[in-house]
Amino acid sequence: DDWGWADAGWHRKIGEEEGVSTPHMNALVREGIELDRHYAFKVCSPSRTAIQSGRNPIHTSVTNTMETYRNLHDPVSGWSAMPLNMTGLGEVMTRGGYSTHFYGKWDAGIATPFHSPLGRGYNRSLFYFHHQNDYWTSATQPDESDAGDTTCPGFPKDRGPIDLWEDDHPAK
């Protein structure tokens, strides 16, 4: 998600240095094939819930709302996340006998333990919950979020708390 067509080096003119450097991916495309008819949603959470559920974002999470958003009138899917009644990739793979691990940015639910990677069937995980993270410091980036006010009391306005989790606890 959040990866634009022009971010891929093989879509830029030769010698054009602007943007992300992707030499290894460029080589993979040169030596293989480019699958260029696949689409992602324009923001992260809908794309991630679609990957986890195997469903179109319109059926899972179409907005990048704050993780704590809740519709009190809908106890099943009233959270800002993949609805609890949907089966996820981790659950299916675990049932199939695979050892499942999730590493990276989760952004498919944070509201309850059932929305986390462990709650969705993954055996192990090391991940970020939040939409916007600094991958060097693991701190949330509230100023960069399009999800409304994501600042936390007691933290500077430009940096939130550390958001790096291992399974069901903060990573060390």
BELGIHU-V569448 format. One record per pair of residues at least 24 apart in sequence whose ideal C-beta (glycine too) atoms are under 8 Angstrom apart, sorted by the first residue. I is the first residue (numbers start at 1). GAP is how many residues later the second one is. Records with the same first field share a line. If there is no record, write none. Layout:
I = GAP ; GAP
This chain:
1 = 39 ; 40 ; 42 ; 43 ; 46 ; 47
2 = 41 ; 42
3 = 37
10 = 24
43 = 103
44 = 61 ; 63 ; 87
45 = 35 ; 36 ; 62 ; 63 ; 86
48 = 57 ; 58 ; 59 ; 60
49 = 32 ; 33 ; 59 ; 60
51 = 38
52 = 30 ; 36 ; 37 ; 38 ; 56 ; 68
53 = 29 ; 33 ; 34 ; 35 ; 36
54 = 35
55 = 31
60 = 26
61 = 47
64 = 67 ; 82 ; 83
65 = 82 ; 83
66 = 81 ; 82 ; 83 ; 84
67 = 42 ; 43 ; 44 ; 62 ; 63 ; 64 ; 80
68 = 42 ; 43
70 = 41
79 = 30 ; 32 ; 33 ; 36
80 = 29 ; 30 ; 31
81 = 27 ; 28 ; 29 ; 30 ; 34
82 = 26 ; 27 ; 33 ; 38
84 = 30 ; 31
88 = 32 ; 33
89 = 31 ; 32
90 = 27 ; 30 ; 31 ; 32
91 = 29 ; 30
92 = 29
93 = 28
94 = 27 ; 28 ; 29
95 = 26
99 = 24
100 = 24
101 = 24
102 = 24 ; 25
103 = 24
104 = 24
105 = 28
107 = 24
113 = 55
116 = 49 ; 52
117 = 50
118 = 49 ; 50
124 = 43
125 = 40 ; 41 ; 42
126 = 38 ; 39 ; 40 ; 45
127 = 37 ; 38
128 = 35 ; 36 ; 37
129 = 34 ; 36
130 = 30 ; 33
133 = 30
134 = 25
137 = 25
138 = 24 ; 25 ; 26 ; 33
139 = 24
